[in-house]
Amino acid sequence: MKKSIFRLTTILLLCALCALLLAFSGCEDESTSDSRIPSTSDTSGTTKKPSNSGSSNTADKPSNSGSSDTTDKPSNSGSSNTTEKPSNEESSFFIMTGQTLSGLTDAGKKQTSIVIPSKIDGVTVTAIGRSVFQYCYYLTSVSIPSSVTSIGNYAFFHCESLKSIAVPSSVKTIGEDAFSFCSAMTSITLVNGVTGIGERAFSGCSSLKSVTIPDSVTNIGGSAFYGCTAIKQATMPTIAISSVPKD
């Protein structure tokens, strides 16, 4: 009886041990399968990210920077330089309005001696406009071309360093105060062709010593030579003048 009980007990212990072994092996299989799952997600994540970021960065950046730099910069710089450069030296001194010399640039105002060309940028200069050389204190000499037919009011007003002026025969009229207060001017020669001298045209020319007025002059405005106290020699027209200075 005791032997049978011992055998039964032994059998039950063996069965329990087998059950424990089977349960333990099952847990190992589950842990092994679980460890394999993250490896697949990691590999898929690592392979996808580099391929997307690399392709987008390398494809976009060179194409955008290359096209904008090569096409835009040369075209803009070229057009601005072409329009700003003066076509010749004369055009950098003078401002034209139609065929009238109407002003001076900053470079022109700094000149001490100026030769006005008969043409500026292909346009014939026919008139010197109002106040063009006004207050050009350092201007000592001016050459007027034969294409000019009129000198406007105040054209050389207060050019205090201007010593002499030669007016060509093409000039028909000299405007009011055209040469007034040119205090350094010592002589004026007007050749045959001038018909009218405006009011106060040469007033205040305190250093003026000689004046030559041609026979073509028919009109001299009031006070044309007012304040010219140094005049010693004056040549006047031999024909009648329709209008003479009041003083």
C-alpha positions in Angstrom: 0.0 0.0 0.0 2.7 2.4 0.9 4.6 1.6 -2.4 1.5 2.4 -4.5 1.1 5.7 -2.8 4.7 6.6 -3.3 4.5 5.8 -7.0 1.4 7.9 -7.4 3.0 10.8 -5.7 6.1 10.5 -7.9 3.9 10.4 -11.1 2.0 13.6 -10.0 5.3 15.4 -9.3 6.6 14.5 -12.7 3.4 15.7 -14.3 3.6 19.0 -12.5 7.3 19.4 -13.5 6.4 18.8 -17.1 3.7 21.4 -16.9 6.1 23.9 -15.5 8.6 23.2 -18.3 6.0 23.7 -21.0 4.8 27.0 -19.4 8.4 28.3 -19.2 9.1 27.4 -22.9 5.9 29.2 -24.0 7.0 32.4 -22.2 10.3 32.4 -24.0 8.6 32.0 -27.4 6.4 35.0 -26.7 9.4 37.2 -25.6 11.3 36.3 -28.7 8.4 37.2 -31.0 7.9 40.5 -29.2 11.6 41.4 -29.6 11.3 40.9 -33.4 8.5 43.4 -33.9 10.4 46.6 -32.9 13.3 45.7 -35.2 11.0 45.8 -38.2 9.6 49.3 -37.3 13.1 50.6 -36.6 14.4 49.5 -40.0 11.5 50.9 -41.9 11.8 54.2 -40.0 15.5 54.5 -40.7 15.2 53.7 -44.4 12.4 56.1 -45.1 13.6 59.3 -43.5 17.0 59.6 -45.2 15.6 59.0 -48.6 12.9 61.7 -48.3 15.0 64.4 -46.7 17.9 63.8 -49.0 16.0 63.9 -52.2 14.1 67.1 -51.3 17.1 69.0 -50.1 19.4 68.1 -53.0 16.8 68.7 -55.7 15.4 72.1 -54.6 18.3 74.2 -53.4 20.6 74.1 -56.4 17.8 74.7 -58.9 16.4 77.8 -57.2 19.7 79.5 -56.3 21.2 78.8 -59.6 18.4 80.2 -61.8 17.8 83.4 -59.7 21.5 84.3 -59.4 22.4 83.9 -63.1 19.4 85.5 -64.7 18.6 88.5 -62.4 21.8 90.2 -61.4 23.5 90.8 -64.8 20.4 92.1 -66.4 19.6 94.7 -63.7 23.2 96.0 -63.3 23.6 96.3 -67.1 20.5 98.4 -67.7 21.2 100.9 -64.8 24.7 101.5 -65.9 23.7 102.1 -69.5 21.1 104.8 -68.7 23.2 106.7 -66.1 26.4 107.3 -68.2 26.4 110.6 -70.2 26.9 110.1 -73.9 29.6 112.7 -74.1 31.4 115.4 -72.0 29.1 118.3 -73.0 25.9 116.5 -71.9 27.4 116.1 -68.4 27.5 119.9 -68.1 24.3 121.1 -69.6 20.5 120.5 -69.4 18.5 121.0 -72.5 14.8 121.7 -73.0 14.0 121.3 -76.6 16.6 123.5 -78.4 17.1 125.8 -75.4 20.0 125.4 -73.0 17.9 125.6 -69.8 20.3 124.7 -67.0 23.6 123.3 -65.7 24.3 120.1 -63.9 26.3 120.1 -60.7 29.5 119.4 -62.7 28.7 122.3 -65.0 28.3 124.7 -62.1 31.8 124.0 -61.0 33.5 124.9 -64.2 35.6 128.1 -64.5 35.6 128.1 -68.3 32.8 126.8 -70.5 32.5 126.3 -74.2 28.9 125.9 -75.2 28.7 123.5 -78.2 26.5 124.2 -81.1 24.9 120.7 -80.6 24.3 118.7 -77.5 23.4 115.1 -78.0 22.6 115.8 -81.6 20.2 118.8 -80.8 21.1 122.2 -82.0 21.4 124.9 -79.3 19.5 127.9 -80.5 18.9 129.8 -77.2 20.4 130.3 -73.7 17.5 130.2 -71.3 16.6 132.2 -68.3 19.1 132.2 -65.3 21.2 129.3 -66.8 24.5 130.7 -65.5 23.1 132.8 -62.7 25.4 133.1 -59.6 28.2 131.1 -61.2 30.7 133.1 -59.2 33.8 131.2 -60.4 33.0 131.4 -64.1 35.7 133.4 -65.9 35.0 132.8 -69.6 32.2 131.6 -71.8 32.2 130.8 -75.5 28.8 131.1 -77.2 28.3 129.2 -80.5 26.9 130.8 -83.7 23.8 128.7 -83.5 22.5 130.7 -80.6 20.0 133.5 -81.6 18.9 134.7 -78.1 20.2 135.1 -74.6 17.5 135.0 -71.9 16.8 137.2 -68.9 19.3 136.8 -66.1 21.3 134.3 -68.1 24.7 135.4 -66.6 23.3 137.4 -63.7 25.9 137.9 -60.9 28.7 136.0 -62.7 31.2 138.1 -60.7 34.4 136.5 -62.1 33.4 136.7 -65.8 35.9 139.1 -67.4 34.8 139.3 -71.0 32.1 138.1 -73.4 32.0 137.8 -77.2 28.4 137.7 -78.5 28.2 136.1 -82.0 26.4 137.8 -84.9 23.7 135.1 -84.8 22.4 136.5 -81.5 19.4 138.9 -82.1 18.3 139.7 -78.6 19.9 140.0 -75.2 17.4 139.7 -72.3 16.8 141.8 -69.2 19.6 141.6 -66.6 21.4 139.2 -68.9 24.9 140.3 -67.7 24.0 142.6 -64.8 26.4 142.7 -61.9 29.2 140.9 -63.8 31.5 143.1 -61.7 34.8 141.7 -63.2 33.8 142.3 -66.9 36.1 145.0 -68.5 34.9 144.9 -72.1 31.8 144.0 -74.2 31.8 143.6 -78.0 28.5 143.1 -79.8 28.9 142.4 -83.5 26.5 143.4 -86.2 23.4 141.3 -85.9 22.1 142.1 -82.4 18.8 144.1 -82.6 17.7 144.4 -79.0 19.3 144.9 -75.6 17.0 144.4 -72.6 16.6 146.5 -69.6 19.5 146.5 -67.1 21.3 144.0 -69.4 24.7 145.3 -68.3 23.8 147.2 -65.2 26.2 147.0 -62.3 29.2 146.0 -64.4 31.4 148.3 -62.4 34.7 147.3 -64.1 33.4 147.8 -67.7 35.7 150.2 -69.5 34.7 149.8 -73.2 31.5 149.1 -75.0 30.9 148.5 -78.7 27.3 148.5 -79.9 26.8 147.7 -83.7 24.5 149.5 -86.1 22.1 146.6 -86.1 20.8 147.5 -82.6 17.5 149.3 -82.8 16.3 148.9 -79.2 18.2 149.5 -75.9 16.2 148.9 -72.7 16.1 151.3 -69.7 19.1 151.3 -67.4 20.9 148.9 -69.7 24.3 150.3 -68.6 23.3 151.7 -65.2 26.1 151.7 -62.7 28.8 151.2 -65.3 30.9 154.0 -63.8 34.3 152.9 -65.3 33.3 153.3 -69.0 35.9 155.3 -70.9 35.1 154.4 -74.5 31.8 153.6 -76.1 31.0 153.0 -79.8 27.3 153.7 -80.6 25.2 152.9 -83.7 25.2 155.5 -86.5 21.5 154.9 -87.3 18.5 155.9 -85.3 17.5 153.8 -82.3 13.8 153.4 -81.8 14.1 153.0 -78.0 16.8 154.5 -75.8 17.6 154.1 -72.1 15.7 156.4 -69.7 18.8 156.9 -67.6 
